[in-house]
Amino acid sequence: MTTRRPRRLRRTESLRQLVANVHIHPSDLMLPIFVKEGLTEPQEITGLPGVLQHTEESFLSVLDAARDAGIVSVMFFAVPLDRDETGSQACRSDGILSRVIRRARGHVGDQMVVVADLCLDEFTSHGHCGVLDDRGEVDNDATLTHYVSMATVLAQAGADLLGTSGMMDGQVGAVRTGLDQAGFSSVGILAYGAKYASNFYGPFRNAVDSQLVGDRKTYQQDFRRSGEGIDEVLLDCEQGADIVMVKPALLYLDVLSQVSQRTTIPVAAYIISGEYSMVEVAAAAGVVDRESTILEILTAVKRAGADIICTYWALEFAEKLGK
């Protein structure tokens, strides 16, 4: 019997490169960008080393760098000065997120895909992703009305895609109908189909100055249910999603793999703030080699089925991959 020797193809780096079949390209990476109203200079975000809240001017240089590195998509989150119970700033055409989207579109034209986060959590005084009813609970259907208004102003501002991240039932269908009725049938929806109530969102809440007290377990998915993410992704596809998102990425690679096998539309995955910070802290402590660990993580997410990887490492690694 001939002995099989798989190690033959691992013997040298050039052999390993020859047979590798999972590759990361700059265009696979989506860069999240935070812009805070009223800032006069960028500021560090607690828990997210190397990630900044930008001014309405400084984010333009990030766009330039991303474009030059081969990144083709950016997702914007905005932090307003004023918040209220209904997150009304989110639905204003002169609000911070609308201003940022309008300026980004004017700056890059069609050279980049401009994605706007469509959620109320950054804009509400209570920090929830929707409006509250008389009992202090998130009112699903009342929230959808606000989402449609927000979608319309962001489409008017020039967004290519809207990231429906609030996890309200029927949000994709409501936004799709609202956009079509308003004449924005060409604006797409990046649907957060499988978004879990994770313990790893903490640094992101610092990034958007979240006012949340309590949790979002009544609308984000329960990590103890294995099939719920698939069900919601399929619902979003039925309602008109153009791209579906799995979030978090690393802790839910099994869900990501299943989603990529069950859908025919593009699949995105978001390596979230706590997953990012975990690696950065470990690398700073000398526990892991930072660069090779990050590359392994990006490759794992791509291997599991992600067509698009939303990550705070996007710009750094796009520049490295392009060398």
N, C-alpha and C positions, 0 to 999 in steps of 0.2 A: 504493500500500500504506500502510495506517495504521501509524504507528510506535507500538509498545507502550511504555508509560511506567510501569513498576512504581514509579518514584520518587514518583508522585502520592500513594501511600499511606504514604510515609515523610516527607512534607513537614513535618508538625507532630507534636508529642508526642501530641496528642489523636487524630490520625489513626493514629499507630502503636499507641496503646492500643486504639483501636477494632478493629483487625484482628489484634491479637496473639491467638494461640490456645494458648499455653502459659503457665499461671499457677501460681504457688506460693501455697499456703494454709498457715496455721499447722498445720492438721491433717495436712498431708503430712509434717511434720517429726517425727522421733523423736529424743529427747534422750538421749545416753549420760550416765550418772552413775556416778562412782567413789566408793566408800565404803571407808575404811581403818580396820580395827580398831585401837583404842588411841589414835587421834588425839584431842587435846583442842581443836584448832582446825584449820580447813581449811588445806591447804598447796598451794603451787604445784607443778605438774608440769613437770619439765625437758623442754624441747622442745615443750611445748603451752601457749603463752602464753594466759593467760586461762582455762585449764581447771584445776580444783582436784580434789584428793583431799579428800573430805568426811568429817566426823565422823558418828557415828550420830545426831546431833541436827541438824547444819547442813544435811543434804541435804533435810530437810523444807521448809525455806524455798525451796529450788530447785523442789521439787514445786509449792509454792504459786504461785511466779512462772510456772512453765510452764503450769499450769492456767489462770491468769489471762490468759496470752498466747494461749490457744487451742490449745496443744499437747495432744494426746490420748494420746500414748504416750511412755514412758520406758523405757530399758534399763539395768539395773543390773549393775555389775561390782563385786566385793568383794575386798578385800585382807586376808588373815588375818595374825595375828601368828605363828602356828605352821604350818609346812609339814612334810609327810613324803613318803615315796616314792610313796604311793598317793593323796595328796590327800584324806585321810580327812575333813578339815574340811568339804569340799564336800558330804558326805553326812550331815552332822549337822543335826538339826532345830534345834539351838541354835547352829549355826555362824553366822558373820558374814553370809553372803549370805541365809540363811534368816531371820535376824533383820531384816535390811533389808527384804526382801520383805514380811514380816509387818507391819512398821511402816508401810511405804508403803501397803499395802492398807488398813490401819486408818485411815490419814490421808486418803486420797482416795476410799475406797469404790470405786464403779464409775464414777467420773467420769473416770478415766484408765485406759489399758491398761498394766498393769505387766508388763514383760518381764524375765526373768532369764536371764543368760548361763549356758548349760549347757556347761561345759568344765572341765577339771581344771588348766589351765596356771597359774592364779593360786594354786592350792592345793598343787602338787607341789614338792618340794625340788629337782627337776631341771628344772622349767620346761616340761616337755612336756605335751601335751594329753591324755595317756593314761598308763596304767601301763606299766612296762618289764618285758621278759622277762629271762631269765638272760644274754642277750647285750647287754643295754642298749638294745634296740630297742623301739619302742612296740608293745605287744601289742594288736592291734585288737579281738579278740573279748573278751579279758579286760576291756578298757576299757569295752566296751558294758555290762557288768554294773554297773560303777560309775556310768555315765551313767543307767541306769535307777533306781538308788538315789537319785542326786542329783535326778533329775526328780521322783521321788515326794515327797521332802521339800520341794522348791520348790513343787510343786503344793499340798501341805498348807499351806504358808505363805501361799498366795494368789496365785501368779503366774497371769496370764492366758495368757501365751505363754512358751515356753521356746526360747531361741536356741541351737540345736544347732550350735555353732561349731567343734567339735573335728576335723571332717573324717575321722571313722572310717567305713569301709565299713559300711553297714547301720544307722547310728546312728538315722536317723529311724524305721525300722521297729521297732527294738528299743525305743526310747523310747515310740512310739505304743502298742505292745503292752503295755509295762509300765504306762503311765498308765491304759489301759483296764482292765487286770486289777486295778489298785488302786482303781478307781472314779472316776478323773479323766478321763472321756471328754470333758468340756467344756473341758479345758485344751488349748490349741493349740500347734503347733510352727512356729516361724519357722526354717526350715531354711537354713543357710548352704550352698546347693547349689554355687555357683561361688565358691570362696574360694581365692585364689592365694597362693603362697609369694612374697610381695612384699618388696621392699627398703624399703618405706615404712611398716613397722610400728614402727620404732624408738621414737618417742615414746610409743606405747601401752604398750610394755614398761616404760617408766619409770612409766607411770600405774598399772600393777599390780605394780610392784616385781618384775618377772620374774627368775627364777633361771636362765633358759635359757642353756645353753652349746651352741653348734652351731646347727642350723637345723631347720626342720619340712618339709623338701622331700620326705620320704617319705610324707607324708599330705596336705599342702596341694598345690594343683594347680600344674603347671608352666606358666609364662606363655608358653612356646614352642609349646604345643598349643592350636590354635584351637577344636577341637570338644569338648574334655574337659569344659568347664564346662557346656555344654548337656546332655551325657550325664548328668552327675551331678545336674543340676537335674531332669531327667526321672525319674531313679531316685528322687529324694526325693519327687517328686509321686506316683509309684507306691506309695511306702511310707507315704503319708498326710500329707505336709507341708500345712500350711494357708497358709503364705506362704513364698516362696523369696527368698533373699538373694544378691546379687552383691557381692563385696568383693575388692579395692577398687572404687570407683565410677569415678573419673575415668580411670584407666588402662585400664579395661575397658568403656568405653561401647559398644563393638561387641558384647561378650558380653551386656551389659545389654539392648541392642536386640533381639538374637536371642532371649534368654530371654522378653522381654515378648511377642514374636510367637509363641512356641512353647507358652506356658502360658496357662491361663485363670484361675489363682489369682493373688492379688495378688503383686506383685514389689517387693522392697525393695532398696535399694542403700546401701552404707556408705561415706561419704567419710572415709577413714581418717586416722590421726594425721599421717602424713608428708605427705599431700596438703593437709591443713589447715595444717600448719606451713610448708609451702612458700609458701603464699599469705601467711601472716602475716609471714614473714621478708621476702618481696618487698615487701609493703606498708610494713613498717617502714623499709625501705631507700629508699622512694620510687619504686620501680620500677613499681608498679601502683597504681591507685586501689582501696583496700581494699573499700569497700562495693559498688561497681558490679561489681568482679571476683567477689566472693562471690555476688552475685545472678546473674551470668552463669553461674557454675558450678552453682548450684542449679537454674537453668533448663535447663542442658544435661543434667543428670542426669534431670530430669523429662521433658524432650523425648525422651530416649533410651528411656524406657519405665518409669521407676520410679514406682510408686504411693506408696511410702514412702521418705523420704530420711533415713537416720540420719546425723546430723552434729553436731559440737560447736558449730556456729553456730546450732543450732535455736532456743534461747531468744532470743538477740539478734535474729534475723531474724523470728521469730514476732512479737516486740514491734514491730518496724519495719513488718511487713506489716499489723499490726492498726491502725496509726495512720491 
